[in-house]
Amino acid sequence: MILDMLESALCIPKLYYGALFGLGFCVYYLFEVVKTPRLYCASNCEDLNEVIEHVHRLHPNMPIAATGISMGGLILGNYLIQKGRAAIGKLKAGLAISVPWNVFEATKSIEKPYLNLMLNWHLCDSLRKNVTRHMDDEIREQLGKGLDIETALKSTTVREFDEYFTARHFGYKDVQDYYSTATLHDKLHRVEVPLLCLSAADDPFQPLEGNPEDFCSKKKNFYHRLSKSCQNLTLGLNIHCRKPNRRSDTFKR
C-alpha cells in the first residue's frame, strides 16, 4: 500500500517527488534482510530524521511533506514532537493516517477477543519472523546483546514482544516506559508543523476514546478528521482495494 502512495505521487507530473522510508518492522514485506542490528521502535525517529536530512541535502530548496501510516504515523508524530519548532525548517506539513494516538488504549483494544486478538496474533507472528527469517547470524548476535531472544520468540501478543524485545532493545525500563514515550495524545501541543490526521471511530488499533478530539480546537495547525466507520484505513485499503491502480486512485483523491 505504501508503494501505491509513492506511485500516486510520481504519477502527478512536475508536482511531487516521492521517497520511501521503510522501517525495520516492515522489512518482512519490503526487503530481504535487515542490514543493521536494530528493528523498529514507535518512539525512535533517528532514522526518519536521517532520511529528512538526506533529502534536504539533495534538494535544499524543495519543500518536504511526510506521510506516516499506523506505526509510521507514531514515528512521524514523535519526530514533530521531539523537534518542536526546529521541525518548521525541515517539513512543510505532515499527514498521519490511522495513528494509535494512545498506545495503552490501542494495546487494550487489540487484545480484545476475538477478531482484534486474532489480528494481534498475526502482527506478533510478523514481528517474530523479522527476528528469525531476515537476519544473518552476525546481526542477530549483535541484536541479541542483553536480550532474551528465545523468550521474545515465544511471545503471542505485541505487548509481550515489546516487553521482552522492543523495550529492552531500545533501552527502556519496561514496556510501560516504552509505551508512555511512544504515546502522542498527551504531547500534541508540542507539534509546530501543520499536521493533518485521518482516523476512524471503529479502528481496532485506536478506540474512539483514545482519539485527540478535545485537542483539535486548541491547536491551529493540528487538523483531525474522524470517520465513523472506516476501521483501520491501512487495513481497509488493503482488503477492499486489491488492485494497485484502485489504491492509487484512492490516494490521489
C-alpha positions as CSV (number, residue, x, y, z in Angstrom):
1,M,0.0,0.0,0.0
2,I,2.9,2.4,0.8
3,L,4.3,1.7,-2.7
4,D,0.9,2.7,-4.1
5,M,1.1,6.0,-2.4
6,L,4.6,6.6,-3.8
7,E,3.3,5.6,-7.3
8,S,0.4,8.0,-7.0
9,A,2.8,10.9,-6.1
10,L,5.0,10.1,-9.1
11,C,2.1,9.9,-11.5
12,I,1.4,13.7,-11.0
13,P,3.9,15.4,-13.3
14,K,6.1,18.2,-12.1
15,L,4.3,18.5,-8.7
16,Y,5.6,15.8,-6.4
17,Y,8.7,13.6,-6.0
18,G,8.4,10.5,-3.8
19,A,10.8,9.0,-1.3
20,L,10.1,5.7,0.5
21,F,11.4,5.2,4.0
22,G,11.0,1.5,5.2
23,L,11.1,0.7,8.9
24,G,12.7,-2.4,10.3
25,F,9.1,-3.5,11.2
26,C,8.3,-3.5,7.5
27,V,11.3,-5.4,6.4
28,Y,9.3,-8.6,6.2
29,Y,7.2,-7.0,3.4
30,L,9.6,-4.7,1.6
31,F,13.2,-6.0,1.8
32,E,15.1,-9.3,2.0
33,V,17.2,-8.7,5.1
34,V,17.7,-6.3,7.9
35,K,21.1,-4.6,7.3
36,T,21.6,-3.0,10.7
37,P,21.3,-4.6,14.2
38,R,18.2,-2.6,15.1
39,L,14.5,-3.2,14.4
40,Y,11.5,-0.9,14.8
41,C,10.5,1.4,17.7
42,A,7.5,3.7,17.6
43,S,9.2,6.4,19.7
44,N,12.5,6.4,17.9
45,C,12.7,8.8,15.0
46,E,16.5,8.9,14.4
47,D,16.2,7.0,11.1
48,L,13.4,9.3,9.9
49,N,15.5,12.4,10.9
50,E,18.4,11.0,8.8
51,V,16.1,10.5,5.8
52,I,14.7,14.0,6.0
53,E,18.2,15.5,6.4
54,H,19.4,13.5,3.4
55,V,16.5,14.6,1.2
56,H,17.2,18.2,2.3
57,R,20.9,17.9,1.2
58,L,19.8,16.6,-2.2
59,H,17.1,19.2,-2.7
60,P,17.7,22.1,-0.4
61,N,15.1,24.4,-2.0
62,M,12.3,21.8,-2.3
63,P,9.5,21.8,0.4
64,I,9.1,18.4,2.0
65,A,5.9,16.8,3.4
66,A,5.8,13.5,5.2
67,T,3.1,10.8,5.5
68,G,3.0,8.2,8.2
69,I,0.6,5.3,8.4
70,S,-0.3,3.5,11.6
71,M,3.1,3.0,13.4
72,G,4.7,5.2,10.8
73,G,2.3,7.9,12.0
74,L,3.5,7.4,15.5
75,I,7.1,7.9,14.4
76,L,6.2,11.0,12.4
77,G,4.3,12.4,15.4
78,N,7.2,11.7,17.7
79,Y,9.6,13.4,15.2
80,L,7.4,16.5,15.2
81,I,7.0,16.5,19.0
82,Q,10.7,16.0,19.7
83,K,11.8,18.6,17.1
84,G,9.2,21.2,18.1
85,R,9.9,24.5,16.3
86,A,13.1,23.1,14.8
87,A,10.9,20.9,12.5
88,I,9.4,24.0,10.8
89,G,12.5,24.3,8.6
90,K,12.6,20.6,7.8
91,L,8.9,19.7,7.0
92,K,6.3,21.9,5.3
93,A,3.5,19.6,6.5
94,G,2.6,16.1,7.8
95,L,-0.1,13.6,7.2
96,A,-0.8,10.9,9.8
97,I,-3.2,8.1,8.9
98,S,-4.7,5.6,11.3
99,V,-2.4,6.5,14.2
100,P,-2.8,4.8,17.6
101,W,-2.7,8.1,19.5
102,N,-2.9,6.5,22.9
103,V,-0.7,3.3,22.8
104,F,-2.1,2.0,26.1
105,E,-5.7,2.2,24.8
106,A,-4.6,0.8,21.4
107,T,-3.0,-2.2,23.1
108,K,-6.0,-2.9,25.2
109,S,-8.2,-2.8,22.1
110,I,-6.2,-5.3,20.0
111,E,-6.1,-7.7,22.9
112,K,-9.9,-8.0,23.0
113,P,-11.4,-11.2,21.6
114,Y,-12.0,-12.4,19.0
115,L,-11.1,-10.6,15.8
116,N,-8.9,-8.0,17.4
117,L,-6.9,-10.6,19.2
118,M,-6.5,-12.7,16.0
119,L,-5.1,-9.6,14.4
120,N,-2.8,-9.2,17.4
121,W,-1.5,-12.7,17.0
122,H,-0.9,-12.1,13.3
123,L,1.1,-8.9,14.0
124,C,3.1,-10.7,16.7
125,D,3.9,-13.5,14.3
126,S,5.2,-11.0,11.8
127,L,7.5,-9.4,14.4
128,R,8.9,-12.8,15.4
129,K,9.6,-13.6,11.7
130,N,11.6,-10.3,11.4
131,V,14.0,-11.8,14.0
132,T,14.1,-15.3,12.8
133,R,14.0,-15.0,9.0
134,H,15.6,-11.8,7.9
135,M,18.8,-11.5,9.9
136,D,22.1,-13.3,9.3
137,D,23.9,-14.8,12.3
138,E,26.2,-11.8,12.8
139,I,23.4,-9.3,13.0
140,R,21.3,-11.5,15.2
141,E,24.2,-11.9,17.6
142,Q,24.5,-8.1,17.9
143,L,20.8,-7.6,18.1
144,G,20.5,-10.1,21.0
145,K,23.1,-8.5,23.3
146,G,21.4,-8.0,26.6
147,L,18.1,-9.6,25.4
148,D,16.5,-12.9,25.9
149,I,15.7,-13.7,22.2
150,E,14.3,-17.1,22.9
151,T,11.7,-15.7,25.3
152,A,10.8,-12.9,22.9
153,L,10.3,-15.5,20.2
154,K,7.7,-17.2,22.4
155,S,5.6,-14.1,22.6
156,T,1.9,-14.4,21.5
157,T,0.9,-10.8,21.6
158,V,2.5,-7.5,20.5
159,R,2.6,-6.3,24.1
160,E,4.6,-9.4,25.1
161,F,7.0,-8.9,22.2
162,D,7.5,-5.3,23.1
163,E,8.1,-6.2,26.8
164,Y,10.7,-8.9,26.1
165,F,12.3,-7.3,23.0
166,T,11.5,-3.8,21.8
167,A,11.5,-2.0,25.1
168,R,14.8,-3.6,26.2
169,H,16.3,-3.3,22.7
170,F,15.9,0.5,22.8
171,G,16.9,1.0,26.4
172,Y,13.5,1.4,28.1
173,K,12.9,0.2,31.6
174,D,9.9,-1.8,30.6
175,V,7.0,-1.8,28.2
176,Q,5.1,0.7,30.3
177,D,8.0,3.1,29.9
178,Y,8.2,2.5,26.2
179,Y,4.5,3.0,25.6
180,S,4.4,6.1,27.7
181,T,7.2,7.6,25.5
182,A,5.6,6.5,22.2
183,T,2.1,7.8,23.0
184,L,1.2,11.0,21.3
185,H,-2.2,12.2,22.6
186,D,-0.7,14.0,25.6
187,K,2.1,15.6,23.7
188,L,0.5,17.1,20.7
189,H,0.8,20.7,22.0
190,R,4.5,20.5,21.0
191,V,3.7,20.0,17.3
192,E,4.6,23.2,15.4
193,V,4.3,22.0,11.8
194,P,0.8,21.7,10.2
195,L,-0.4,18.2,10.7
196,L,-3.5,16.6,9.1
197,C,-4.7,13.4,10.7
198,L,-7.2,10.8,9.4
199,S,-8.7,8.4,11.9
200,A,-11.7,6.0,12.1
201,A,-14.0,5.7,15.1
202,D,-14.1,1.9,14.7
203,D,-10.3,1.4,14.2
204,P,-9.3,-1.7,16.2
205,F,-5.8,-0.1,16.8
206,Q,-7.3,3.1,18.3
207,P,-10.7,3.0,20.0
208,L,-12.7,6.2,19.9
209,E,-11.9,7.3,23.4
210,G,-8.2,7.4,22.5
211,N,-8.6,9.9,19.7
212,P,-7.5,13.5,20.4
213,E,-10.8,15.2,19.6
214,D,-10.6,17.6,22.6
215,F,-7.3,18.8,21.5
216,C,-8.3,19.8,17.9
217,S,-9.8,23.2,18.8
218,K,-6.8,24.2,20.9
219,K,-4.1,24.0,18.2
220,K,-4.4,25.9,14.9
221,N,-2.0,23.8,12.9
222,F,-3.5,20.4,14.0
223,Y,-6.3,19.0,11.9
224,H,-8.1,15.8,12.8
225,R,-10.7,14.2,10.6
226,L,-12.6,11.3,12.2
227,S,-14.6,8.9,10.0
228,K,-17.3,6.9,11.7
229,S,-16.8,3.6,10.0
230,C,-13.6,3.0,8.0
231,Q,-11.9,0.7,10.5
232,N,-8.2,0.9,10.2
233,L,-7.6,2.8,6.9
234,T,-4.5,0.9,6.2
235,L,-6.2,-2.5,6.5
236,G,-9.3,-1.2,4.7
237,L,-7.4,-0.2,1.6
238,N,-5.5,-3.4,1.5
239,I,-8.7,-5.5,1.9
240,H,-11.1,-3.6,-0.3
241,C,-8.7,-2.2,-2.9
242,R,-6.8,-5.3,-4.0
243,K,-5.9,-3.8,-7.4
244,P,-2.9,-1.4,-7.2
245,N,-4.5,1.1,-9.6
246,R,-7.5,1.3,-7.4
247,R,-5.5,2.0,-4.3
248,S,-3.5,4.6,-6.2
249,D,-6.7,6.4,-7.3
250,T,-7.8,6.5,-3.6
251,F,-4.6,8.3,-2.6
252,K,-4.8,10.7,-5.5
253,R,-8.2,11.8,-4.3
